Amino acid sequence: MKKLILAIALISTPVLAQDRVSKFDKNNDKVVDFGELTLSCEVEPNLFKVADKNKDGVLSNKEMRIARAYLFDRCRKEKKD
């Protein structure tokens, strides 16, 4: 049973990250830049820089998954459309 739960968790993790990317990815390039992120959520620029591990100016699925706890879960305020 533990193996089944682990397998489900491993399979669903990339899907959850992709859902996060699609929520913020306005130009459908499969990454999120600071401008796209700030259209939906108010965040500190320094937190974005910390999340951008490879310093390419955008957040990939992996970077967004890693940054979940300190960037997305602590998003100060969701902006209304």
HTML snippet that shows the backbone in 3Dmol.js (N, CA, C, O; Angstrom):
<script src="https://3Dmol.org/build/3Dmol-min.js"></script>
<div id="view" style="width:600px;height:400px;position:relative"></div>
<script>
const pdb = `
ATOM      1  N   MET A   1       0.819  -1.194   0.000  1.00  0.00           N
ATOM      2  CA  MET A   1       0.000   0.000   0.000  1.00  0.00           C
ATOM      3  C   MET A   1       0.863   1.257   0.000  1.00  0.00           C
ATOM      4  O   MET A   1       0.555   2.228  -0.692  1.00  0.00           O
ATOM      5  N   LYS A   2       1.954   1.237   0.785  1.00  0.00           N
ATOM      6  CA  LYS A   2       2.836   2.392   0.834  1.00  0.00           C
ATOM      7  C   LYS A   2       3.458   2.667  -0.527  1.00  0.00           C
ATOM      8  O   LYS A   2       3.634   3.822  -0.915  1.00  0.00           O
ATOM      9  N   LYS A   3       3.790   1.599  -1.250  1.00  0.00           N
ATOM     10  CA  LYS A   3       4.376   1.762  -2.583  1.00  0.00           C
ATOM     11  C   LYS A   3       3.373   2.387  -3.542  1.00  0.00           C
ATOM     12  O   LYS A   3       3.745   3.214  -4.376  1.00  0.00           O
ATOM     13  N   LEU A   4       2.124   2.007  -3.434  1.00  0.00           N
ATOM     14  CA  LEU A   4       1.086   2.574  -4.287  1.00  0.00           C
ATOM     15  C   LEU A   4       0.918   4.067  -4.016  1.00  0.00           C
ATOM     16  O   LEU A   4       0.811   4.857  -4.954  1.00  0.00           O
ATOM     17  N   ILE A   5       0.894   4.452  -2.772  1.00  0.00           N
ATOM     18  CA  ILE A   5       0.746   5.867  -2.408  1.00  0.00           C
ATOM     19  C   ILE A   5       1.945   6.658  -2.911  1.00  0.00           C
ATOM     20  O   ILE A   5       1.782   7.758  -3.439  1.00  0.00           O
ATOM     21  N   LEU A   6       3.146   6.111  -2.754  1.00  0.00           N
ATOM     22  CA  LEU A   6       4.356   6.776  -3.233  1.00  0.00           C
ATOM     23  C   LEU A   6       4.317   6.936  -4.748  1.00  0.00           C
ATOM     24  O   LEU A   6       4.675   7.992  -5.269  1.00  0.00           O
ATOM     25  N   ALA A   7       3.892   5.909  -5.448  1.00  0.00           N
ATOM     26  CA  ALA A   7       3.811   5.967  -6.907  1.00  0.00           C
ATOM     27  C   ALA A   7       2.826   7.042  -7.357  1.00  0.00           C
ATOM     28  O   ALA A   7       3.110   7.788  -8.294  1.00  0.00           O
ATOM     29  N   ILE A   8       1.698   7.124  -6.713  1.00  0.00           N
ATOM     30  CA  ILE A   8       0.699   8.147  -7.051  1.00  0.00           C
ATOM     31  C   ILE A   8       1.254   9.539  -6.785  1.00  0.00           C
ATOM     32  O   ILE A   8       1.049  10.452  -7.585  1.00  0.00           O
ATOM     33  N   ALA A   9       1.944   9.706  -5.684  1.00  0.00           N
ATOM     34  CA  ALA A   9       2.531  11.010  -5.347  1.00  0.00           C
ATOM     35  C   ALA A   9       3.576  11.413  -6.372  1.00  0.00           C
ATOM     36  O   ALA A   9       3.618  12.574  -6.777  1.00  0.00           O
ATOM     37  N   LEU A  10       4.410  10.495  -6.795  1.00  0.00           N
ATOM     38  CA  LEU A  10       5.448  10.807  -7.779  1.00  0.00           C
ATOM     39  C   LEU A  10       4.868  11.149  -9.141  1.00  0.00           C
ATOM     40  O   LEU A  10       5.391  12.010  -9.848  1.00  0.00           O
ATOM     41  N   ILE A  11       3.807  10.486  -9.497  1.00  0.00           N
ATOM     42  CA  ILE A  11       3.167  10.749 -10.782  1.00  0.00           C
ATOM     43  C   ILE A  11       2.440  12.083 -10.763  1.00  0.00           C
ATOM     44  O   ILE A  11       2.469  12.804 -11.760  1.00  0.00           O
ATOM     45  N   SER A  12       1.801  12.427  -9.678  1.00  0.00           N
ATOM     46  CA  SER A  12       0.979  13.637  -9.627  1.00  0.00           C
ATOM     47  C   SER A  12       1.792  14.907  -9.433  1.00  0.00           C
ATOM     48  O   SER A  12       1.297  15.986  -9.761  1.00  0.00           O
ATOM     49  N   THR A  13       3.018  14.833  -8.916  1.00  0.00           N
ATOM     50  CA  THR A  13       3.819  16.032  -8.651  1.00  0.00           C
ATOM     51  C   THR A  13       4.045  16.873  -9.894  1.00  0.00           C
ATOM     52  O   THR A  13       3.802  18.078  -9.827  1.00  0.00           O
ATOM     53  N   PRO A  14       4.494  16.333 -11.032  1.00  0.00           N
ATOM     54  CA  PRO A  14       4.662  17.172 -12.212  1.00  0.00           C
ATOM     55  C   PRO A  14       3.353  17.775 -12.706  1.00  0.00           C
ATOM     56  O   PRO A  14       3.338  18.895 -13.217  1.00  0.00           O
ATOM     57  N   VAL A  15       2.277  17.051 -12.559  1.00  0.00           N
ATOM     58  CA  VAL A  15       0.971  17.569 -12.973  1.00  0.00           C
ATOM     59  C   VAL A  15       0.598  18.782 -12.135  1.00  0.00           C
ATOM     60  O   VAL A  15       0.119  19.781 -12.671  1.00  0.00           O
ATOM     61  N   LEU A  16       0.813  18.706 -10.825  1.00  0.00           N
ATOM     62  CA  LEU A  16       0.509  19.840  -9.959  1.00  0.00           C
ATOM     63  C   LEU A  16       1.376  21.038 -10.303  1.00  0.00           C
ATOM     64  O   LEU A  16       0.890  22.169 -10.299  1.00  0.00           O
ATOM     65  N   ALA A  17       2.649  20.814 -10.601  1.00  0.00           N
ATOM     66  CA  ALA A  17       3.534  21.912 -10.993  1.00  0.00           C
ATOM     67  C   ALA A  17       3.060  22.523 -12.300  1.00  0.00           C
ATOM     68  O   ALA A  17       3.074  23.744 -12.454  1.00  0.00           O
ATOM     69  N   GLN A  18       2.640  21.688 -13.243  1.00  0.00           N
ATOM     70  CA  GLN A  18       2.157  22.221 -14.515  1.00  0.00           C
ATOM     71  C   GLN A  18       0.885  23.033 -14.316  1.00  0.00           C
ATOM     72  O   GLN A  18       0.690  24.043 -14.993  1.00  0.00           O
ATOM     73  N   ASP A  19       0.022  22.616 -13.406  1.00  0.00           N
ATOM     74  CA  ASP A  19      -1.168  23.395 -13.106  1.00  0.00           C
ATOM     75  C   ASP A  19      -0.784  24.764 -12.576  1.00  0.00           C
ATOM     76  O   ASP A  19      -1.433  25.758 -12.901  1.00  0.00           O
ATOM     77  N   ARG A  20       0.257  24.826 -11.769  1.00  0.00           N
ATOM     78  CA  ARG A  20       0.722  26.096 -11.227  1.00  0.00           C
ATOM     79  C   ARG A  20       1.264  26.966 -12.358  1.00  0.00           C
ATOM     80  O   ARG A  20       0.974  28.162 -12.410  1.00  0.00           O
ATOM     81  N   VAL A  21       2.049  26.381 -13.265  1.00  0.00           N
ATOM     82  CA  VAL A  21       2.579  27.137 -14.394  1.00  0.00           C
ATOM     83  C   VAL A  21       1.432  27.673 -15.229  1.00  0.00           C
ATOM     84  O   VAL A  21       1.431  28.852 -15.583  1.00  0.00           O
ATOM     85  N   SER A  22       0.467  26.848 -15.548  1.00  0.00           N
ATOM     86  CA  SER A  22      -0.628  27.289 -16.414  1.00  0.00           C
ATOM     87  C   SER A  22      -1.453  28.389 -15.768  1.00  0.00           C
ATOM     88  O   SER A  22      -2.038  29.211 -16.473  1.00  0.00           O
ATOM     89  N   LYS A  23      -1.513  28.420 -14.451  1.00  0.00           N
ATOM     90  CA  LYS A  23      -2.261  29.468 -13.762  1.00  0.00           C
ATOM     91  C   LYS A  23      -1.632  30.843 -13.997  1.00  0.00           C
ATOM     92  O   LYS A  23      -2.343  31.842 -14.111  1.00  0.00           O
ATOM     93  N   PHE A  24      -0.306  30.893 -14.067  1.00  0.00           N
ATOM     94  CA  PHE A  24       0.393  32.167 -14.181  1.00  0.00           C
ATOM     95  C   PHE A  24       0.964  32.436 -15.569  1.00  0.00           C
ATOM     96  O   PHE A  24       1.270  33.586 -15.887  1.00  0.00           O
ATOM     97  N   ASP A  25       1.115  31.422 -16.393  1.00  0.00           N
ATOM     98  CA  ASP A  25       1.757  31.548 -17.709  1.00  0.00           C
ATOM     99  C   ASP A  25       0.794  32.164 -18.728  1.00  0.00           C
ATOM    100  O   ASP A  25      -0.008  31.460 -19.342  1.00  0.00           O
ATOM    101  N   LYS A  26       0.884  33.469 -18.896  1.00  0.00           N
ATOM    102  CA  LYS A  26      -0.061  34.182 -19.756  1.00  0.00           C
ATOM    103  C   LYS A  26       0.266  34.059 -21.239  1.00  0.00           C
ATOM    104  O   LYS A  26      -0.639  34.148 -22.068  1.00  0.00           O
ATOM    105  N   ASN A  27       1.546  33.855 -21.603  1.00  0.00           N
ATOM    106  CA  ASN A  27       1.908  33.763 -23.021  1.00  0.00           C
ATOM    107  C   ASN A  27       2.146  32.321 -23.478  1.00  0.00           C
ATOM    108  O   ASN A  27       2.632  32.090 -24.585  1.00  0.00           O
ATOM    109  N   ASN A  28       1.803  31.357 -22.626  1.00  0.00           N
ATOM    110  CA  ASN A  28       1.851  29.923 -22.959  1.00  0.00           C
ATOM    111  C   ASN A  28       3.224  29.440 -23.417  1.00  0.00           C
ATOM    112  O   ASN A  28       3.325  28.615 -24.324  1.00  0.00           O
ATOM    113  N   ASP A  29       4.289  29.961 -22.783  1.00  0.00           N
ATOM    114  CA  ASP A  29       5.636  29.498 -23.126  1.00  0.00           C
ATOM    115  C   ASP A  29       6.164  28.464 -22.135  1.00  0.00           C
ATOM    116  O   ASP A  29       7.342  28.112 -22.180  1.00  0.00           O
ATOM    117  N   LYS A  30       5.316  27.982 -21.251  1.00  0.00           N
ATOM    118  CA  LYS A  30       5.612  26.907 -20.288  1.00  0.00           C
ATOM    119  C   LYS A  30       6.553  27.339 -19.158  1.00  0.00           C
ATOM    120  O   LYS A  30       7.048  26.494 -18.413  1.00  0.00           O
ATOM    121  N   VAL A  31       6.801  28.640 -19.027  1.00  0.00           N
ATOM    122  CA  VAL A  31       7.564  29.200 -17.910  1.00  0.00           C
ATOM    123  C   VAL A  31       6.855  30.472 -17.456  1.00  0.00           C
ATOM    124  O   VAL A  31       6.001  31.002 -18.166  1.00  0.00           O
ATOM    125  N   VAL A  32       7.212  30.955 -16.271  1.00  0.00           N
ATOM    126  CA  VAL A  32       6.567  32.141 -15.715  1.00  0.00           C
ATOM    127  C   VAL A  32       7.631  33.182 -15.398  1.00  0.00           C
ATOM    128  O   VAL A  32       8.567  32.919 -14.643  1.00  0.00           O
ATOM    129  N   ASP A  33       7.477  34.378 -15.988  1.00  0.00           N
ATOM    130  CA  ASP A  33       8.392  35.458 -15.645  1.00  0.00           C
ATOM    131  C   ASP A  33       7.761  36.328 -14.564  1.00  0.00           C
ATOM    132  O   ASP A  33       6.592  36.148 -14.220  1.00  0.00           O
ATOM    133  N   PHE A  34       8.530  37.263 -14.033  1.00  0.00           N
ATOM    134  CA  PHE A  34       8.051  38.079 -12.917  1.00  0.00           C
ATOM    135  C   PHE A  34       6.812  38.879 -13.311  1.00  0.00           C
ATOM    136  O   PHE A  34       5.884  39.012 -12.514  1.00  0.00           O
ATOM    137  N   GLY A  35       6.788  39.410 -14.527  1.00  0.00           N
ATOM    138  CA  GLY A  35       5.631  40.174 -14.990  1.00  0.00           C
ATOM    139  C   GLY A  35       4.361  39.353 -15.015  1.00  0.00           C
ATOM    140  O   GLY A  35       3.302  39.826 -14.601  1.00  0.00           O
ATOM    141  N   GLU A  36       4.458  38.126 -15.498  1.00  0.00           N
ATOM    142  CA  GLU A  36       3.291  37.246 -15.527  1.00  0.00           C
ATOM    143  C   GLU A  36       2.811  36.938 -14.116  1.00  0.00           C
ATOM    144  O   GLU A  36       1.610  36.926 -13.844  1.00  0.00           O
ATOM    145  N   LEU A  37       3.748  36.692 -13.235  1.00  0.00           N
ATOM    146  CA  LEU A  37       3.395  36.369 -11.861  1.00  0.00           C
ATOM    147  C   LEU A  37       2.685  37.536 -11.188  1.00  0.00           C
ATOM    148  O   LEU A  37       1.701  37.337 -10.475  1.00  0.00           O
ATOM    149  N   THR A  38       3.175  38.747 -11.409  1.00  0.00           N
ATOM    150  CA  THR A  38       2.594  39.907 -10.742  1.00  0.00           C
ATOM    151  C   THR A  38       1.254  40.327 -11.338  1.00  0.00           C
ATOM    152  O   THR A  38       0.562  41.161 -10.753  1.00  0.00           O
ATOM    153  N   LEU A  39       0.876  39.778 -12.471  1.00  0.00           N
ATOM    154  CA  LEU A  39      -0.464  40.033 -13.000  1.00  0.00           C
ATOM    155  C   LEU A  39      -1.532  39.375 -12.131  1.00  0.00           C
ATOM    156  O   LEU A  39      -2.665  39.852 -12.061  1.00  0.00           O
ATOM    157  N   SER A  40      -1.166  38.282 -11.474  1.00  0.00           N
ATOM    158  CA  SER A  40      -2.122  37.521 -10.679  1.00  0.00           C
ATOM    159  C   SER A  40      -1.894  37.614  -9.182  1.00  0.00           C
ATOM    160  O   SER A  40      -2.814  37.370  -8.402  1.00  0.00           O
ATOM    161  N   CYS A  41      -0.693  37.959  -8.771  1.00  0.00           N
ATOM    162  CA  CYS A  41      -0.349  37.874  -7.364  1.00  0.00           C
ATOM    163  C   CYS A  41       0.712  38.918  -7.026  1.00  0.00           C
ATOM    164  O   CYS A  41       1.627  39.155  -7.815  1.00  0.00           O
ATOM    165  N   GLU A  42       0.593  39.531  -5.873  1.00  0.00           N
ATOM    166  CA  GLU A  42       1.610  40.481  -5.430  1.00  0.00           C
ATOM    167  C   GLU A  42       2.701  39.727  -4.688  1.00  0.00           C
ATOM    168  O   GLU A  42       2.449  39.116  -3.650  1.00  0.00           O
ATOM    169  N   VAL A  43       3.910  39.773  -5.223  1.00  0.00           N
ATOM    170  CA  VAL A  43       5.054  39.109  -4.603  1.00  0.00           C
ATOM    171  C   VAL A  43       6.244  40.053  -4.590  1.00  0.00           C
ATOM    172  O   VAL A  43       6.318  40.993  -5.382  1.00  0.00           O
ATOM    173  N   GLU A  44       7.161  39.795  -3.694  1.00  0.00           N
ATOM    174  CA  GLU A  44       8.391  40.571  -3.609  1.00  0.00           C
ATOM    175  C   GLU A  44       9.345  40.140  -4.726  1.00  0.00           C
ATOM    176  O   GLU A  44       9.520  38.943  -4.957  1.00  0.00           O
ATOM    177  N   PRO A  45       9.958  41.093  -5.416  1.00  0.00           N
ATOM    178  CA  PRO A  45      10.922  40.741  -6.469  1.00  0.00           C
ATOM    179  C   PRO A  45      12.065  39.862  -5.958  1.00  0.00           C
ATOM    180  O   PRO A  45      12.543  38.983  -6.675  1.00  0.00           O
ATOM    181  N   ASN A  46      12.499  40.099  -4.726  1.00  0.00           N
ATOM    182  CA  ASN A  46      13.600  39.294  -4.177  1.00  0.00           C
ATOM    183  C   ASN A  46      13.212  37.827  -4.022  1.00  0.00           C
ATOM    184  O   ASN A  46      14.052  36.946  -4.207  1.00  0.00           O
ATOM    185  N   LEU A  47      11.956  37.553  -3.685  1.00  0.00           N
ATOM    186  CA  LEU A  47      11.516  36.161  -3.580  1.00  0.00           C
ATOM    187  C   LEU A  47      11.537  35.482  -4.942  1.00  0.00           C
ATOM    188  O   LEU A  47      11.891  34.309  -5.056  1.00  0.00           O
ATOM    189  N   PHE A  48      11.155  36.229  -5.973  1.00  0.00           N
ATOM    190  CA  PHE A  48      11.216  35.680  -7.330  1.00  0.00           C
ATOM    191  C   PHE A  48      12.659  35.347  -7.692  1.00  0.00           C
ATOM    192  O   PHE A  48      12.928  34.288  -8.260  1.00  0.00           O
ATOM    193  N   LYS A  49      13.580  36.237  -7.370  1.00  0.00           N
ATOM    194  CA  LYS A  49      14.998  36.005  -7.678  1.00  0.00           C
ATOM    195  C   LYS A  49      15.532  34.774  -6.958  1.00  0.00           C
ATOM    196  O   LYS A  49      16.321  34.016  -7.522  1.00  0.00           O
ATOM    197  N   VAL A  50      15.107  34.573  -5.721  1.00  0.00           N
ATOM    198  CA  VAL A  50      15.523  33.384  -4.970  1.00  0.00           C
ATOM    199  C   VAL A  50      14.966  32.123  -5.635  1.00  0.00           C
ATOM    200  O   VAL A  50      15.660  31.110  -5.723  1.00  0.00           O
ATOM    201  N   ALA A  51      13.740  32.183  -6.095  1.00  0.00           N
ATOM    202  CA  ALA A  51      13.105  31.025  -6.726  1.00  0.00           C
ATOM    203  C   ALA A  51      13.753  30.681  -8.067  1.00  0.00           C
ATOM    204  O   ALA A  51      13.771  29.515  -8.462  1.00  0.00           O
ATOM    205  N   ASP A  52      14.281  31.675  -8.763  1.00  0.00           N
ATOM    206  CA  ASP A  52      14.907  31.480 -10.075  1.00  0.00           C
ATOM    207  C   ASP A  52      16.321  30.937  -9.888  1.00  0.00           C
ATOM    208  O   ASP A  52      17.300  31.677  -9.982  1.00  0.00           O
ATOM    209  N   LYS A  53      16.411  29.656  -9.626  1.00  0.00           N
ATOM    210  CA  LYS A  53      17.688  29.021  -9.269  1.00  0.00           C
ATOM    211  C   LYS A  53      18.753  29.140 -10.349  1.00  0.00           C
ATOM    212  O   LYS A  53      19.928  29.321 -10.030  1.00  0.00           O
ATOM    213  N   ASN A  54      18.372  29.044 -11.622  1.00  0.00           N
ATOM    214  CA  ASN A  54      19.368  29.109 -12.690  1.00  0.00           C
ATOM    215  C   ASN A  54      19.544  30.526 -13.248  1.00  0.00           C
ATOM    216  O   ASN A  54      20.276  30.731 -14.216  1.00  0.00           O
ATOM    217  N   LYS A  55      18.879  31.482 -12.638  1.00  0.00           N
ATOM    218  CA  LYS A  55      19.031  32.908 -12.971  1.00  0.00           C
ATOM    219  C   LYS A  55      18.771  33.219 -14.446  1.00  0.00           C
ATOM    220  O   LYS A  55      19.464  34.038 -15.050  1.00  0.00           O
ATOM    221  N   ASP A  56      17.748  32.544 -15.021  1.00  0.00           N
ATOM    222  CA  ASP A  56      17.412  32.821 -16.409  1.00  0.00           C
ATOM    223  C   ASP A  56      16.232  33.786 -16.545  1.00  0.00           C
ATOM    224  O   ASP A  56      15.780  34.062 -17.656  1.00  0.00           O
ATOM    225  N   GLY A  57      15.741  34.291 -15.429  1.00  0.00           N
ATOM    226  CA  GLY A  57      14.670  35.285 -15.458  1.00  0.00           C
ATOM    227  C   GLY A  57      13.267  34.728 -15.506  1.00  0.00           C
ATOM    228  O   GLY A  57      12.303  35.492 -15.525  1.00  0.00           O
ATOM    229  N   VAL A  58      13.129  33.412 -15.527  1.00  0.00           N
ATOM    230  CA  VAL A  58      11.818  32.764 -15.549  1.00  0.00           C
ATOM    231  C   VAL A  58      11.815  31.586 -14.588  1.00  0.00           C
ATOM    232  O   VAL A  58      12.868  31.075 -14.207  1.00  0.00           O
ATOM    233  N   LEU A  59      10.627  31.166 -14.207  1.00  0.00           N
ATOM    234  CA  LEU A  59      10.481  30.000 -13.334  1.00  0.00           C
ATOM    235  C   LEU A  59       9.968  28.816 -14.143  1.00  0.00           C
ATOM    236  O   LEU A  59       8.941  28.902 -14.817  1.00  0.00           O
ATOM    237  N   SER A  60      10.690  27.727 -14.065  1.00  0.00           N
ATOM    238  CA  SER A  60      10.288  26.478 -14.710  1.00  0.00           C
ATOM    239  C   SER A  60       9.365  25.706 -13.770  1.00  0.00           C
ATOM    240  O   SER A  60       9.112  26.134 -12.644  1.00  0.00           O
ATOM    241  N   ASN A  61       8.871  24.574 -14.240  1.00  0.00           N
ATOM    242  CA  ASN A  61       8.050  23.701 -13.387  1.00  0.00           C
ATOM    243  C   ASN A  61       8.800  23.343 -12.113  1.00  0.00           C
ATOM    244  O   ASN A  61       8.260  23.450 -11.012  1.00  0.00           O
ATOM    245  N   LYS A  62      10.044  22.921 -12.271  1.00  0.00           N
ATOM    246  CA  LYS A  62      10.827  22.488 -11.117  1.00  0.00           C
ATOM    247  C   LYS A  62      11.044  23.647 -10.149  1.00  0.00           C
ATOM    248  O   LYS A  62      10.889  23.477  -8.939  1.00  0.00           O
ATOM    249  N   GLU A  63      11.397  24.809 -10.660  1.00  0.00           N
ATOM    250  CA  GLU A  63      11.624  25.958  -9.789  1.00  0.00           C
ATOM    251  C   GLU A  63      10.345  26.365  -9.069  1.00  0.00           C
ATOM    252  O   GLU A  63      10.385  26.749  -7.900  1.00  0.00           O
ATOM    253  N   MET A  64       9.222  26.285  -9.752  1.00  0.00           N
ATOM    254  CA  MET A  64       7.953  26.636  -9.127  1.00  0.00           C
ATOM    255  C   MET A  64       7.574  25.628  -8.049  1.00  0.00           C
ATOM    256  O   MET A  64       7.024  26.000  -7.013  1.00  0.00           O
ATOM    257  N   ARG A  65       7.864  24.363  -8.289  1.00  0.00           N
ATOM    258  CA  ARG A  65       7.570  23.339  -7.290  1.00  0.00           C
ATOM    259  C   ARG A  65       8.421  23.571  -6.039  1.00  0.00           C
ATOM    260  O   ARG A  65       7.919  23.478  -4.919  1.00  0.00           O
ATOM    261  N   ILE A  66       9.689  23.868  -6.227  1.00  0.00           N
ATOM    262  CA  ILE A  66      10.581  24.118  -5.098  1.00  0.00           C
ATOM    263  C   ILE A  66      10.167  25.381  -4.358  1.00  0.00           C
ATOM    264  O   ILE A  66      10.240  25.428  -3.130  1.00  0.00           O
ATOM    265  N   ALA A  67       9.736  26.403  -5.086  1.00  0.00           N
ATOM    266  CA  ALA A  67       9.402  27.698  -4.494  1.00  0.00           C
ATOM    267  C   ALA A  67       8.011  27.747  -3.885  1.00  0.00           C
ATOM    268  O   ALA A  67       7.630  28.758  -3.295  1.00  0.00           O
ATOM    269  N   ARG A  68       7.265  26.697  -4.016  1.00  0.00           N
ATOM    270  CA  ARG A  68       5.877  26.694  -3.554  1.00  0.00           C
ATOM    271  C   ARG A  68       5.745  27.211  -2.129  1.00  0.00           C
ATOM    272  O   ARG A  68       4.893  28.057  -1.857  1.00  0.00           O
ATOM    273  N   ALA A  69       6.559  26.724  -1.233  1.00  0.00           N
ATOM    274  CA  ALA A  69       6.404  27.067   0.185  1.00  0.00           C
ATOM    275  C   ALA A  69       6.699  28.531   0.481  1.00  0.00           C
ATOM    276  O   ALA A  69       6.020  29.133   1.313  1.00  0.00           O
ATOM    277  N   TYR A  70       7.680  29.109  -0.167  1.00  0.00           N
ATOM    278  CA  TYR A  70       8.042  30.483   0.183  1.00  0.00           C
ATOM    279  C   TYR A  70       7.617  31.531  -0.828  1.00  0.00           C
ATOM    280  O   TYR A  70       7.724  32.724  -0.547  1.00  0.00           O
ATOM    281  N   LEU A  71       7.139  31.127  -1.989  1.00  0.00           N
ATOM    282  CA  LEU A  71       6.697  32.108  -2.972  1.00  0.00           C
ATOM    283  C   LEU A  71       5.187  32.070  -3.147  1.00  0.00           C
ATOM    284  O   LEU A  71       4.524  33.094  -2.979  1.00  0.00           O
ATOM    285  N   PHE A  72       4.646  30.942  -3.473  1.00  0.00           N
ATOM    286  CA  PHE A  72       3.222  30.857  -3.787  1.00  0.00           C
ATOM    287  C   PHE A  72       2.346  30.723  -2.545  1.00  0.00           C
ATOM    288  O   PHE A  72       1.287  31.347  -2.470  1.00  0.00           O
ATOM    289  N   ASP A  73       2.765  29.927  -1.579  1.00  0.00           N
ATOM    290  CA  ASP A  73       1.960  29.777  -0.373  1.00  0.00           C
ATOM    291  C   ASP A  73       1.983  31.040   0.483  1.00  0.00           C
ATOM    292  O   ASP A  73       1.091  31.257   1.304  1.00  0.00           O
ATOM    293  N   ARG A  74       2.988  31.856   0.292  1.00  0.00           N
ATOM    294  CA  ARG A  74       3.077  33.107   1.050  1.00  0.00           C
ATOM    295  C   ARG A  74       2.728  34.312   0.191  1.00  0.00           C
ATOM    296  O   ARG A  74       3.024  35.446   0.569  1.00  0.00           O
ATOM    297  N   CYS A  75       2.128  34.092  -0.917  1.00  0.00           N
ATOM    298  CA  CYS A  75       1.698  35.186  -1.780  1.00  0.00           C
ATOM    299  C   CYS A  75       0.852  36.138  -0.925  1.00  0.00           C
ATOM    300  O   CYS A  75      -0.159  35.739  -0.346  1.00  0.00           O
ATOM    301  N   ARG A  76       1.277  37.385  -0.859  1.00  0.00           N
ATOM    302  CA  ARG A  76       0.634  38.308   0.055  1.00  0.00           C
ATOM    303  C   ARG A  76      -0.835  38.523  -0.270  1.00  0.00           C
ATOM    304  O   ARG A  76      -1.663  38.633   0.635  1.00  0.00           O
ATOM    305  N   LYS A  77      -1.155  38.582  -1.525  1.00  0.00           N
ATOM    306  CA  LYS A  77      -2.547  38.863  -1.875  1.00  0.00           C
ATOM    307  C   LYS A  77      -2.790  38.467  -3.318  1.00  0.00           C
ATOM    308  O   LYS A  77      -2.045  38.864  -4.213  1.00  0.00           O
ATOM    309  N   GLU A  78      -3.821  37.692  -3.540  1.00  0.00           N
ATOM    310  CA  GLU A  78      -4.228  37.380  -4.903  1.00  0.00           C
ATOM    311  C   GLU A  78      -4.920  38.606  -5.481  1.00  0.00           C
ATOM    312  O   GLU A  78      -5.806  39.187  -4.854  1.00  0.00           O
ATOM    313  N   LYS A  79      -4.510  38.987  -6.673  1.00  0.00           N
ATOM    314  CA  LYS A  79      -5.152  40.123  -7.334  1.00  0.00           C
ATOM    315  C   LYS A  79      -6.456  39.652  -7.964  1.00  0.00           C
ATOM    316  O   LYS A  79      -6.560  38.507  -8.405  1.00  0.00           O
ATOM    317  N   LYS A  80      -7.428  40.514  -8.007  1.00  0.00           N
ATOM    318  CA  LYS A  80      -8.699  40.212  -8.670  1.00  0.00           C
ATOM    319  C   LYS A  80      -8.605  40.680 -10.113  1.00  0.00           C
ATOM    320  O   LYS A  80      -8.046  41.742 -10.390  1.00  0.00           O
ATOM    321  N   ASP A  81      -9.158  39.881 -11.045  1.00  0.00           N
ATOM    322  CA  ASP A  81      -9.154  40.258 -12.471  1.00  0.00           C
ATOM    323  C   ASP A  81     -10.022  41.456 -12.734  1.00  0.00           C
ATOM    324  O   ASP A  81     -10.129  41.902 -13.877  1.00  0.00           O
TER     325      ASP A  81
END
`;
const viewer = $3Dmol.createViewer("view");
viewer.addModel(pdb, "pdb");
viewer.setStyle({}, {cartoon: {color: "spectrum"}});
viewer.zoomTo();
viewer.render();
</script>
